[in-house]
Every structure is written in C-alpha cells, then in structure tokens.
Amino acid sequence: VDAKGKENVAPAPLKGAIGSVYELLDLGASSTVVTVELGDLMLGGYEDGCVPYVWNGITYYASGTKLKELDKKIRLYSEAGIYVYLEMVQTKAASELDDGVKRIVFDCPKGKNGYALNMTDSEGASRICGLFDLLAARYGNGGENGTASAFIIGRNVNDMSNWYAGGPAGERGIHNYLKAVRAA
C-alpha cells in the first residue's frame, strides 16, 4: 500500500518479448520468440558436421552449426525459465537456396512474395515435415537442448494478403498454410 492508501500491484509478466536472456529477465518476460530460418537450417545434401534426419524413408540433412546455435539459444532461455516459441520462416527466394532445398518454397501467384513453406509439393512437404519432426524431438521433451513450447508458422500469419501464400483470394495458398500449421 502506498502513502495514499492505494494498493500497489505488480504488473503482469511481459509476454513474447525478444532480447537476450538478461534483457528478458530484467523486463520480467515470461516468453520469447526465436526465429528459425528454414532455408539456412536445411541442407541440399550431406556435408561434414551435418545432422541427418529421416522422413518418409528419405534421409535429409540439417546444418549442424545452425542447430548448435539454436540449441544454445533455446537452452539459455529454458534454463532461465523463459518459454520459447519457434517461429518457422522461409524468407529466401528459391534461387538463394541449395538445389536440394528449393522445393520448400511455395509457388505462389505472380506478384506475391513467394516465401511461404511449400506444403503442396510432396518433396517440399516431406523436407519440412521431417525438419519439424527433428525440431520437436530435439526441443519438445525438456532435454539437454532446452524446450520449445510451440511452433509459429511464418510471419504476419493474419496478413494473408501480403505475406503468406498469395493472399486470401488464393484458396490454394490458404490450404497450403493450413497444411503447414497441421504438420507443425
């Protein structure tokens, strides 16, 4: 109670802030978002230090270096008691990706961004589902790599007109997005 007799109530914990562990603890944050750039995490084929993962009987590869960086972030947040949400994004054009990874990019209508996850093509969907499975196994059980509470698919997920899969008029794009959410 303050000098005027009013009860002082501590503010509710901040949700979803982004920053270092120390900044988030100082702010009283209870959760954070860690962005996972899938085009950087996936590899087109075997490389030294990669992490293989199997989906539908096919072996794919993830960057061991990028996974170690992600492990460190998630572990630090988890150890500090901060919930982690993994934001799965694909922000690179197909032309910027390894040949074996290009099919993870959704072929959206002309004039749209084209950076959605491709869940309509079996090769793209298989790579994506396999990686989701790898990440869920790695971060979903409170193990030594920390815990991620959930996946977020894409950015601006409520702004279908500009950022995800060709806009609300594109039924194909909306169906593609829903498949990505269900897979995650």
C-alpha positions as CSV (number, residue, x, y, z in Angstrom):
1,V,0.0,0.0,0.0
2,D,1.4,3.4,-1.0
3,A,1.3,6.6,1.1
4,K,-2.2,7.5,-0.2
5,G,-3.6,4.1,0.8
6,K,-3.8,2.7,-2.7
7,E,-2.7,-0.9,-3.2
8,N,0.4,-1.3,-5.4
9,V,0.0,-4.2,-7.7
10,A,3.0,-5.6,-9.7
11,P,2.5,-5.5,-13.5
12,A,1.7,-8.8,-15.2
13,P,4.7,-10.6,-16.7
14,L,5.6,-9.4,-20.2
15,K,4.8,-12.0,-22.8
16,G,6.6,-12.5,-26.1
17,A,9.4,-10.1,-25.8
18,I,12.5,-10.6,-27.9
19,G,16.0,-10.0,-26.5
20,S,18.9,-11.6,-24.6
21,V,18.1,-13.7,-21.6
22,Y,19.4,-10.9,-19.3
23,E,17.2,-8.3,-21.0
24,L,14.1,-10.5,-20.8
25,L,14.7,-11.3,-17.2
26,D,15.1,-7.6,-16.4
27,L,11.8,-6.9,-18.2
28,G,10.1,-9.8,-16.4
29,A,9.3,-11.5,-19.6
30,S,7.8,-15.0,-19.4
31,S,8.2,-16.0,-23.1
32,T,10.1,-15.2,-26.2
33,V,10.1,-15.9,-29.9
34,V,13.2,-17.5,-31.6
35,T,13.1,-17.2,-35.4
36,V,14.2,-20.3,-37.3
37,E,15.2,-19.6,-40.9
38,L,14.4,-22.9,-42.5
39,G,16.4,-22.2,-45.7
40,D,19.5,-21.7,-43.5
41,L,18.9,-24.8,-41.4
42,M,18.2,-27.2,-44.2
43,L,21.0,-28.6,-46.5
44,G,20.6,-29.9,-50.0
45,G,22.8,-32.9,-49.3
46,Y,25.4,-34.4,-47.0
47,E,28.1,-32.0,-45.6
48,D,30.7,-32.5,-42.9
49,G,29.1,-31.8,-39.5
50,C,25.5,-32.1,-40.7
51,V,22.7,-33.7,-38.8
52,P,20.8,-36.3,-40.8
53,Y,17.0,-36.8,-40.3
54,V,14.7,-39.3,-42.0
55,W,11.1,-38.6,-43.0
56,N,9.0,-41.0,-45.2
57,G,12.1,-43.2,-45.6
58,I,14.2,-40.4,-47.1
59,T,17.3,-39.0,-45.4
60,Y,17.6,-35.2,-45.4
61,Y,20.3,-33.1,-43.7
62,A,20.3,-30.1,-41.4
63,S,23.2,-27.8,-40.7
64,G,25.0,-29.0,-37.5
65,T,26.3,-25.4,-37.0
66,K,22.9,-23.8,-37.2
67,L,21.4,-26.5,-34.9
68,K,24.2,-25.8,-32.3
69,E,23.4,-22.1,-32.4
70,L,19.7,-22.9,-31.9
71,D,20.5,-25.3,-29.1
72,K,22.4,-22.7,-27.2
73,K,19.7,-20.0,-27.5
74,I,16.9,-22.4,-26.5
75,R,18.8,-23.9,-23.7
76,L,19.7,-20.5,-22.2
77,Y,16.1,-19.3,-22.3
78,S,14.8,-22.6,-20.9
79,E,17.3,-22.6,-18.0
80,A,16.2,-19.0,-17.2
81,G,12.5,-20.1,-17.1
82,I,11.5,-18.3,-20.2
83,Y,9.1,-20.1,-22.6
84,V,10.4,-20.4,-26.2
85,Y,8.2,-20.3,-29.3
86,L,9.9,-21.2,-32.5
87,E,8.9,-19.0,-35.4
88,M,9.4,-21.1,-38.6
89,V,10.1,-18.8,-41.5
90,Q,11.3,-19.2,-45.1
91,T,12.4,-15.7,-46.2
92,K,14.8,-16.6,-49.0
93,A,13.8,-16.9,-52.6
94,A,14.2,-20.4,-54.2
95,S,17.1,-19.0,-56.2
96,E,19.0,-18.4,-53.0
97,L,18.7,-21.9,-51.7
98,D,20.7,-25.1,-52.2
99,D,19.3,-27.1,-55.2
100,G,18.0,-29.9,-52.9
101,V,16.1,-27.4,-50.7
102,K,14.4,-25.2,-53.3
103,R,11.2,-27.1,-53.3
104,I,10.4,-25.9,-49.7
105,V,9.3,-22.6,-51.3
106,F,5.7,-22.3,-52.2
107,D,5.0,-21.3,-55.8
108,C,2.5,-18.5,-55.1
109,P,0.7,-16.3,-57.6
110,K,2.7,-13.8,-59.6
111,G,3.3,-10.5,-57.8
112,K,3.2,-12.1,-54.3
113,N,6.2,-12.6,-52.1
114,G,6.6,-16.4,-52.6
115,Y,8.3,-17.1,-49.3
116,A,5.7,-19.5,-47.8
117,L,6.5,-23.0,-46.9
118,N,5.6,-25.4,-49.7
119,M,3.2,-28.0,-48.4
120,T,1.5,-28.7,-51.7
121,D,4.5,-30.4,-53.3
122,S,5.4,-33.8,-51.8
123,E,9.2,-33.2,-51.9
124,G,8.9,-29.8,-50.2
125,A,6.3,-31.1,-47.7
126,S,8.4,-34.1,-46.8
127,R,11.5,-32.0,-46.1
128,I,9.5,-29.6,-44.0
129,C,7.6,-32.3,-42.0
130,G,10.9,-34.1,-41.4
131,L,12.5,-30.9,-40.1
132,F,9.5,-30.2,-37.9
133,D,9.9,-33.7,-36.5
134,L,13.6,-33.3,-35.9
135,L,13.0,-30.0,-34.0
136,A,10.1,-31.4,-32.0
137,A,12.2,-34.4,-30.9
138,R,15.2,-32.1,-30.1
139,Y,13.3,-29.4,-28.2
140,G,10.0,-30.9,-27.2
141,N,10.9,-33.0,-24.3
142,G,12.9,-30.8,-21.9
143,G,16.2,-32.5,-22.7
144,E,19.7,-31.1,-22.7
145,N,18.9,-28.7,-25.6
146,G,16.1,-26.9,-23.8
147,T,12.4,-26.8,-24.5
148,A,10.4,-25.1,-27.2
149,S,6.8,-24.7,-26.2
150,A,5.3,-24.4,-29.7
151,F,5.9,-23.6,-33.4
152,I,4.7,-20.5,-35.1
153,I,4.4,-20.9,-38.8
154,G,5.5,-17.8,-40.8
155,R,5.4,-14.1,-40.0
156,N,2.3,-11.9,-40.1
157,V,0.1,-15.0,-40.2
158,N,-3.1,-13.0,-40.1
159,D,-2.0,-10.9,-43.1
160,M,-2.5,-13.4,-45.8
161,S,-2.8,-10.7,-48.5
162,N,0.8,-9.8,-48.5
163,W,3.0,-12.3,-46.7
164,Y,1.7,-15.8,-46.8
165,A,0.9,-17.9,-49.8
166,G,-0.7,-15.5,-52.2
167,G,-3.5,-13.7,-50.3
168,P,-6.9,-14.5,-49.1
169,A,-8.3,-14.9,-52.6
170,G,-5.8,-17.7,-53.2
171,E,-7.6,-20.8,-51.8
172,R,-4.5,-22.8,-52.8
173,G,-2.4,-20.6,-50.6
174,I,-4.7,-20.8,-47.6
175,H,-4.9,-24.6,-48.0
176,N,-1.1,-24.7,-48.2
177,Y,-0.7,-22.6,-45.0
178,L,-3.2,-24.8,-43.1
179,K,-1.2,-27.9,-44.0
180,A,1.9,-26.3,-42.6
181,V,0.2,-25.5,-39.4
182,R,-1.2,-29.0,-39.1
183,A,2.2,-30.5,-39.8
184,A,3.8,-28.4,-37.1
